[in-house]
């Protein structure tokens, strides 16, 4: 009995050759994936999506993106289960496609989350004004930045626990919301039988035709970003060969159910023509579609409750963003694609130099929002496409991963987790991601006079990525890695 306890303790404190600790349990991995994809995109933006394309149009757009994300997550899951490294898709791109692609993906992803950290800090301060409007915003921003840093600096387990509870609050809120919404639709709450009349209102359920659905297609893509965090966390999973497949199998269907279920409830309870659904800004929590449904059911204090939930969502996003960007920077330093001092890990298994550097950059980006709104806006725009570019990298890497696996004579049955529908899955996901990237602001080209400023704002992230990719490739003379030379080794193993 004593031997079993000692063995369990040693498993719970695994340390890799790189010094990081595999202390994230299965429940942490599941909630990291859920928390990464459920945020203000669901709690706020769904109202505007329904108002634009109708409830049916919004469900079609989110459902289509959900299918794409499913293929991406199974692709990432196959690679992360076999090679669980913290660099995740940037490392996979370097090994199975081209080191230049991995370099560009890594730096762009790091930059994206560093800027996102600043965005969440700004958002948290705005939310706190709901309760304490007289306290200066910078006080809350400094407080929450310190909290996010502390959760990441203590240990990977402290990050996992905080994300577990942050995500659990969101999950409970959505389940309660769907339950209350169903009771409201049938007149049990709110006193009025609603039924399906709002789905037959005007030109519902799909309003505006194909182009309106297409515009929501892009918004839905942003809402699902963050699911790839489970790949970043794979390198610190307690048992990646079991926990990662389990997380991916459970998470996708739950996320899709949450999004589709919430949109259906909102569309059935609130007419899609209601101007209140357009209140999608962080400083307009009172008109969040979730709040509107709760108020329709006659439940008091909904604005305060949803404000608190959205605050935890913002903190969750900031904490996960700092974690992901820190691990990406550390991994690039380990692979020789970032300064060497960033690869140092302390006794708690935390790459502190990478953590401090990312926090400083995030803090500087936040300061630009105070002293130079224009600079802050361009930083935000430059990071806008990074998530979709990362998804392109995942799909492309997985296609080459499987081809290299077969080319080297390996047995597919040895894969602990195997992505279904290969090669259709990664090819379809790749095509959809490219369509989203290129169509990000197609309206800028729809008029006689091209909106060059609008196009530049929307697409600035793409040329930045290409310059980094091509620049590294030119300087280091990299080439596409031959299939028989691709490395499948996990250098983080004990």
RASUL-V256131 format. One record per backbone hydrogen bond with DSSP energy under -1.0 kcal/mol. NH is the residue of the N-H (numbers start at 1). CO is the residue of the C=O. Records with the same first field share a line. If there is no record, write none. Layout:
NH=CO ; CO
This chain:
5=1
6=2
7=3
8=4
9=5
10=6
11=7
12=8
14=11
16=20
19=16
22=14
23=21
24=236
29=25
30=26
31=27
32=28
33=29
34=30
35=31
36=32
38=34
42=39
43=39
44=40
45=40
47=44
49=45
50=46
51=47
52=48
53=49
54=50
56=205
57=205
58=54
59=55
60=56
61=57
62=58
63=59
64=60
65=61
66=62
67=63
68=64
69=65
70=66
71=67
72=68
73=69
74=70
75=71
76=72
77=73
78=74
79=75
80=76
81=77
82=78
83=79
85=83
88=85
90=87
92=88
93=89
94=90
95=91
96=92
97=93
98=93
102=98
103=99
104=100
105=101
106=102
107=103
108=104
109=105
110=106
111=107
112=108
113=109
114=110
115=111
116=112
117=113
118=114
119=115
120=116
121=117
122=118
123=119
124=120
125=121
126=122
127=123
128=124
130=127
131=128
132=128
135=132
139=136
141=137
142=138
143=139
144=140
145=141
146=142
147=143
148=144
149=145
150=146
151=147
152=148
153=149
154=150
159=155
160=156
161=157
162=158
163=159
164=160
165=161
166=162
167=163
168=164
169=165
170=166
171=167
172=168
173=169
174=170
175=171
176=172
177=173
178=174
179=175
180=176
181=177
182=178
183=179
184=180
185=181
186=182
187=184
188=183
189=183
194=185
195=185
197=194
199=196
200=197
204=201
207=53
213=209
214=210
215=211
216=212
217=213
218=214
219=215
220=216
221=217
222=218
223=219
224=220
227=224
229=226
230=227
231=228
232=228
233=229
236=233
237=234
238=24
242=239
243=239
244=240
246=242
247=243
248=244
249=245
250=246
251=247
252=248
254=250
255=251
256=252
257=253
258=254
259=255
260=256
261=257
262=258
263=259
264=260
265=261
266=262
267=263
268=264
269=265
270=266
274=271
277=274
278=275
279=276
280=278
284=281
287=284
288=285
292=288
293=289
294=290
295=291
296=292
297=293
298=295
299=294
305=301
306=302
307=303
308=304
309=305
310=306
311=307
312=308
313=309
314=310
315=311
316=312
317=313
318=314
319=315
320=316
321=317
322=318
323=319
324=320
325=321
326=322
327=323
328=324
329=325
330=326
331=327
332=328
333=329
334=330
335=331
336=333
337=332
342=339
343=340
346=350
349=346
352=350
355=351
356=352
357=353
358=354
359=355
360=356
361=357
362=358
363=359
364=360
365=361
366=362
367=363
368=364
369=366
370=367
371=367
372=368
376=372
377=373
378=374
379=375
380=376
381=377
382=378
383=379
384=381
389=385
390=386
391=387
392=388
393=389
394=390
395=391
396=392
397=393
398=394
399=395
400=396
401=397
402=398
403=399
404=400
405=401
406=402
407=403
408=404
409=406
410=405
414=411
415=412
425=421
427=423
428=424
429=425
430=426
431=427
432=428
433=429
434=430
435=431
436=432
437=433
438=434
439=435
442=439
444=441
445=442
446=443
451=444
452=450
455=451
456=452
457=453
458=454
459=455
460=456
462=459
464=460
465=461
466=462
467=463
468=464
469=465
470=466
471=467
472=468
473=469
474=470
475=471
476=472
481=97
485=482
493=490
